[in-house]
Amino acid sequence: MTSRLQASGEHLFRDLAPQVLGVVVRRFGDFAASEDAVQEALIAAAEQWPKEGVPENPRAWLIHVASRRMTDQVRAEISRRRREAAVIAETPPEEQVVPAPDTIDKVEEDDTLVLLFMCCHPALTKPTAIALMLRAVGGLTTAEIGNAFLVPEATMAQRISRAKQSIKTSGVRFRMPTPEERAERLGAVLHVLYLVFNEGYASSSGPDLQRVDLSSEAIRLARALQSLLPEDGEVAGLLALMLLTDARRAARTGPDGELIPLDEQDRSLWDRKAITEGVALVTQALSRGQVGAYQLQAAIAALHDEAPSTKETDWPQILALYGLLRRMTDNPMVTLSYAIAAAMVHGPATGLGLLKPLDDDPRMATSHRLAAVRGHLYELAGDLAEAKAQYRAAAARTSSTPERNYLITKAGKLP
């Protein structure tokens, strides 16, 4: 019973933390202090719930405790500065900032989605805002965020710290963005949802290949965003990409959690309902005429999902779509995928030639994926000794246990 309660509590913490933070930040306007207060509320819940049971309304409980922590901080600051009379003359602090328990859950907006838009603070650059959102909403560790940005963990820790300091010194409070600001911030919000989904679908570190909680939450938020902006092609494209990618989840791992690559997956295990929905979304989005990067990626995913096998995949069309995508972004991961598609159409030597410029790209310095793709292409070319060396080099760089095991196994099977 205790273990089930602890597991339930961990699941609730994962789901509720961003929602609670969204409410508290919206009310108090201080991101860093609100984040600390929410963490204290989660610690209190971890201590009390196993003994007393999970409350009937855990979200309201966490909001109430976190808000009370913030109220205590406000009161202490007021006392320190001797400004009690000016700030709390008419209404006690508790009544000013802590709603009645029966009204806490009556907020109509999705607080997690609201928090995403709020984190695009005018004091922050877009990359820094995205990093902060990944921390606050995605629940990613600093190391995971660093992996997403292709930078070391220490570098990302400094960025997040500077982000919080920039917000504090700017004097600009967190608040709900206007419709115009929301439109300006949409690109950053979509990028965060994309990165959270990717971390859930293929975890960058740890013993598990996938974190379904993260990918499912990203899909949920993308659905909420699509319901708010049904005519936006890139919102639809991102949701389609998530659905078409997540549709393969059941076939990606074996009985012991081992990685199964796309060309070896049992396609009968793929979620056909999700594929149908994703194809419909991207088809409708592309018909509107304004094509974006997420729509192109969704179209590529649809071609993979609709193919009976890897051999029967429309690789020339995929290569053309990746060519368009390369013109839109300088992301080295797109170049990796383009090289694979080029190898399937024109041969592995072409693909290997396309990878050479990435040797000088500092974003790939610590990534294992370049070596892994090289290993695959050398194997296709018949250079098994070099393929084995590249697989081993990739295995040494990855922090994901299933990926490491897969790469070591690939190297071990080669003569």
N, C-alpha and C positions, 0 to 999 in steps of 0.2 A: 504493500500500500504506500509506504513512504517513497519508494523508488518511483512509483507511478506518479505520485504527487510532485516529486522533484522534476520528473520529465515534463509533466504538464506545466509546471511553473516556468521551466526553461523555454518551452514553446511560447507561453504567454509573454515572457519578457522579450523574446525575439519579435513577436508581432506587435506588442503594445508600446515598446520603448519609443519608436519614432512618433506614434500617435500622441503619446503623453508629452513628449518634447515639443511637438507642434503646438499643443494647447498652451503649455507653460511659456514658451518663447513668445507666442502671440500676445499673451497677457502681460508679460513683464518686460519684453523687449530686449533682454540681456541674454545673448546666446550662451556665452561661456558659463555664467552663473546658473542659467536654467539647465544646462547640460549636467553640471555638478549636482543640482538639486534632484534631477531625475535619477542620476546614478545612486544618490543616497536613498531615494524612494525604492529603487530596485533592490538595494542591499537590505533595507528594512523588510521588504516583501520576502526576500530569500530566507531571512531569519524567522519571520513570523508565520508565513503560510504553511510550511511543513508542520508546525506545531498546532496552529489554529484552523487550518484549512484555507483554501482559496476563497476569497470573498465572493459574494454573489455578483458584484460588479467590479471586477479587478481593475478595469480601466479607470473608473471613478475613484477607486481607492488610491491608485498610484498618482493620479492627478491631484487629489486632495493632499496627500503627503508631500509631494513635490512642491505644491503651491504653498503649503505651510512652511516648508523649509525656506522658500523664497521670501515669504512674509517675515520670517524671523530675521533674515538677512537685511531686509529693508528696515525693519524696526531697529536693528542694531546700528545700522548706518545712520539712521535718523537721530538716534540717541547720541552717537559719537559726534555728530555735527551740530547737535543742539538745535535741531529744526523741527522738533515734534509738533509744536503748535501750528507751524505753517503747513505741514503735510497731513496731519491726522486730526485736525481740529474738529471736524464734523463726523467723520466715519472711521471706526476702528479699522486697522490695516486688514484684518481677516475678512471683513465684509467688503473691502475694496477689491480684493484680488482673488478670494477663494469663493467660487460659486457654490450654491447649495448642492448637496450630493445628487438630488433628483433632477438637476438641470445639466449636470456635467456631460451626459451622453446625448444631449439634444442638439449638438452642433451639426448642422446639415452638411458642411463640407467634409471631405476626406482630409483629416488633419495631417496625414503623412504627405499627401499631395500638396497641401498648403505649405507645409514645411519646405518641400522641395523648391517652390517658388520663392519663399522667404529667404532661403539660403543664398539666392543670387543677389547678394547684398551689393549696393552701389560702391561700397568701399573696397570691393574685391575684384581682382581680375577673373576672367571666365575660368581658367584652369584651377585657380585657387578656390573659387566658389564650388566647382565640381568636386574637388577634393573634400571640402567641408561637407557637402551633401552626402558623399559616399560614407563619411564617418557618421553623420547624424542620422541619415535615413537608411542607408544600406547596412549599417552596422559592421562595415568592413574594418579590419585592423589596419594600422598604418602600413604594415608590410604588404598587405593585399592591395591597398591603394597605390603604393609604390609600384607594384607589379603591373597594375593597370596603366600607369603612366610611364612605365619603362624607366623608372628612376630608383635609386637606392632608398631603403627604408629611412635612413637618417635624413636624406634630402626632403622626403615627404613629411617627416615629423616637423622639420623646420618650417615648411610651407604652411602646415595646418596651424602651428603655433603663431606664425606671423598673421595668418588670416584672422584668428581670434583677436589678436592685438590690434589689427587694423580696424576691426569692427568697434572695438572698445574705444579707441582714440578718435574715431571719426565722429562720434556723437550722433550718428544716424541710427535710429531705432529700427529693430525688426518690425515689420508691419505687413499687412496684406498688400500685395502689389496692385496697382491699377490695371485695367485691361490693356493699356498701352505697354506698361512695364511687363505684364505677363507675356505679351507677344515677343518682347525683346529677350526675355529669359527662357523662352520655350526651348531653344536649341540646347542650352546647358542642361535643362531638365531631361530632355530626351537622351542626352549623352550619359547622364547619371543612370537612368533606367537601363540603358544598354550595357553599361559597365557592371551594374549590379546583377543583371541577368547572366552576363558572361561569367562572372565569378561563381554564380550558383550552378551554371551548367558545366563548367570546367574549372574546378577550384584550383587556384594557383599554388596552394600549399596544403599540407595535412594528409591524413590517411585516406580520405574519401575523394573519389573523383568528382562527385556532384554534391551540391548543397541545395536540396530541393526547396528549403525554406526561402532562400534568396531568389531563386529563379521564379518561384510561384508568386512571391511578393512583387517582383518586377512586372510580371504579367498582370497581376491584379491592378497595380497602379497604372500600367499602360492602358488597360481597359477603362479605368476611371477617367483617364486623360482623353481617351478617344470618345467617350460619351460626352465630355465637355466640348471637344473640338472635332465633331464628326466629319467636317469637310476638309480637315488638314491632311494632306497626302502623306507627310512624313510621320505624323502620329500613327496613321493607319499602317504605314510601311513598317514602323518599328514593332507594332503589335503583331503584324503578320510575320515578321522575321522571328520574333520570339516563339510564336505558335508553331511555325514550320520547323524551327530548330528543336524546340522542346518535344515535338512529336516523336523524335527518335530516342528519347531518354531511356525507355525500357530496354532498348536493344544495345545500349552503349556499354553496359557492364555485364560481366559474367556472374556465375554463382558466388564467387569469392570477392566480388567487387572489382575484378580486373577490367582494364580498358579493352574495349572491342572497337577497332577502327571502322570507319564508315564502309569500306569495301568488304568487310567481313560480317557486317551486321545482318541479323535475320529481319528482313524488311516486313515480314508479316506481323512483327511486334510493334511496328510504328502505329501511332495514333492517327487513324484515317480521318476521324472527325476533326481533329485539330488541323490536319493538312488541308481538308476541304475549306475550313473557315479561313485559314491563312491564305490560301490561293485566291479565294473570293475577295479578301481584303486588298491584297496587293494588285489584283487585276483591276479592281475598281479604282484604286489610287493611281495606277499608271494611266488609266483612261482619262484622267483629268488633265494630263499634258505637262504638268510641272514635276519633273522627276528629280528625286533627291537620293542621297546616299543610302538611307534605310530602305527605300523602295527597291533600289538596285540589289542590295543584299538579300532582301526578301525574295526577289525574282530568282536570284541564284539558288537560294534555299529551296524554292518551289521546284526548280528543275531537278535538283537532287532528289527531292521527295517523290516526284512523279515518275522517276526513272525506275524500271524494273530491276536494274543492276548497275554497278559502277561502269561496266563495259558499255551498256546501252544508254548511258547518260549523254545528254547533248553537250559535250565538252566545247565544241566551237561556239555555241551560244553563251556558255558560261565564260569562256575566254573573252568574248566581246563585251559582256557585261562588266567583267573585272577591268577591262580596258577603259570603259567609261568611268568606273569608280576610281581608277588611278588618276584620272584627270581632275577629280573632285577633291582628292585628299592625298597627302604625302605619307600616310600611315604605312610603316614598313610591313605591317601584317597583311595589308592589301597586296603589297608586292610579293610576299610569300605565296599567297593564294593564287595570284596571277601566274607566278612561275610554275606552280603545280598544274594549273589548267593548260598553260603553254606546253608543258611536258607531255600532257595527255593528247594534245593535238599535234604538236610538231616534233616530239621526241624529248627525252631527258636532257640531252646536251643543250637544247634551247633553254629549258628551265634552269639548268645550272648556270648558264651564262647570265640570266636575269638576276640571279642571286648575288653576283659579284659586287655590285655597288653597295649592298647592305653590310659588307665587311667594314666599311668606313662610317657606318651610321652609329653614332654613340648610343642611340636608343636600343640597339640590339646587343650591346656589349655584355649584358648580364643575362640575356634571354637564351633559353635552351631551344627555342623554336627554329632558329636559323639552322643550327646543326641537325635538328631532327628532320627538317625538310631536305637538307642536303643528303642525309643518310638515305632517305626514301628515293631521291632521284638517282643517287649513285647505285642503289640497288636495282632500280629499273634499267640503268645503263649497263649493268653487269659487272661493275667495279665493286666486288663484294668486300675486298679488304678496306677500301676507303669508306664504304657504307658502314662497315662495322666500327671503324674509328669514329665516324660522325655520330652514330647512335650512342656510343659510349660517352663521347663528349657532351651530348645533349643530356644523357642520364645524370652526369655529374653536376649539371647546372640547375636542373629542375628541383623545386621544393615539394612537388606533388608526388606522393608515394606511388599511386597507381601509374602515373606517367613514367616515373623512374623504373618501376618494375617492367612495364611494357617495353621501354627502350632497351633495358638490359636483356630482356628475353629476345627481342629482335636481333640484337648483336650476337647473342649466344647461339642463335639458330643458323647464323651465317658461317660458312666454312673458313 
